[in-house]
Amino acid sequence: MAGHQVTTSEFHGKHITVAGLGVSGVSAARALAGLGARVTVVDGGDGPALRERAAGLGADVTVRLNDADTLPEGTDLVVTSPGWRPDSPLFTAAAEAGVDVVGDVEIAWRLRGEGAPPWLAVTGTNGKTTTVRMLASILEAAGLRTAAVGNIGTPIVDVVLSQEPYDVLAVELSSYQLHWAPSLRAHSAAVLNLAPDHLDWHGSMQAYAADKGRVYEGNRIACVYNTADPRTEQLVRDADVEEGCRAIGFTLGPPGLSELGVVEGILVDRAFVDDRQRNAQELAEVSDVHPPAPHNIANALAAAALARAFGVEPKAVRDGLRAFRPDAHRIAHVADVAGVAYVDDSKATNTHAAEASLAAYESVVWIAGGLAKGATFDDLVTGAAGRLRGAVLLGADRALIKEALARHAPDVPVVDLDRTDTGAMAEAVREAARLAAPGDTVLLAPACASMDMFTHYGERGEAFAAAVRELAGPPADGRATEQ
């Protein structure tokens, strides 16, 4: 299969301002300059790392550091990195000048030309990366050339320009990216779930949900939604799709018509089968999903639905799920020490993710805290109270969790660590071990972002794993206890 043709004329000769010198900003700037655009990159920061990135863009790209608010004169289009807020002064200036603001996903979509591979898109508050990687594994098992792109892996602009002969792309999209991608029209798309997140950026839950719902606009084949989350179904109802596009639900229970679900430990399809009134197709066993936690089974069903919408056979769904292994820091079993399991779910950076993580275990000593991002914790604690054997709190906004525990789980012992140095996680693990009994799980599911104490959630998870290894000590037989 030959590479597709890329559309370039729209950007040739235009003055394009790129907001942000991060991964996506560098990718967009380099790509647009290569297409003949006159590119200026603006960034509010400065320092050796940013200067090195700027130098790497070459003489054809102008870079302005310490200058994120002023719109360069003559700008025809602004391309933003995902995290820039819509009310940023640069975008206000662009609006006043009648200049459009779009994101790198929009640029990638506009660059698609004849023969471009269709996109299977995934968004949601939690589970996006896992679902997209599951989907890519299933597509590969079907013999299709694919890549997991977008909010993960290789910047999507680079993938579109690569001329690789992809058959289909598995695309993770954040609410930020969807906000800035008005032209996107996927083959099929899924919204996995919706819970309050990034409300400081979007301004309201309604605006956040509306941006997530953009993923359904113009879908051709299937809009996949979560039957346990009515808000995702409502987004399907509100979407303007192509005629014949179907609403496909997924559920952890037996599936209804046009749904995928679970029957007696089997993942089954009642959507993409003949005579779905009476027939269902076995796809895989729950034991084929790693790990088989409820929310991860939901991820697998969503991935399977998108793959089936693309015509993938059942065997490839099973083989792809069997081959898939989750990324680090997503419900990762670190070790068993003195009969207690230690699990790293540092990726649980909001309450919805932590709720799913806590629900996977019967008896938990919970390590939580960090940057709350405007979240509240009452519902999370109320739902988990019966499973909690103790809690160890650390990080900038730990008091919010402590107060919720006092209101809704007053009998749960709580250790409040008033420190943010590099040794805080090691102390948290020691305190959790003191609270835990054989059969318990010590679970790092912070329900908060990590940047108050760590560079990212991965560093936080690594600190947890290192502390667990220190707690375990060298095994007597010389063999590792980690899994």
Beta strands, then each sheet from edge to edge (+ up, - down):
strand 1: 15-19
strand 2: 38-43
strand 3: 61-65
strand 4: 77-80
strand 5: 100-103
strand 6: 119-123
strand 7: 148-150
strand 8: 169-172
strand 9: 188-191
strand 10: 222-226
strand 11: 246-250
strand 12: 259-263
strand 13: 266-269
strand 14: 281-285
strand 15: 332-337
strand 16: 340-344
strand 17: 364-368
strand 18: 388-393
strand 19: 414-416
strand 20: 441-444
sheet 1: 3+ 2+ 1+ 4+ 5+
sheet 2: 7+ 8+ 6+ 9+ 10+ 11+ 12+ 13- 14+
sheet 3: 15+ 16- 20- 17- 18- 19-
end
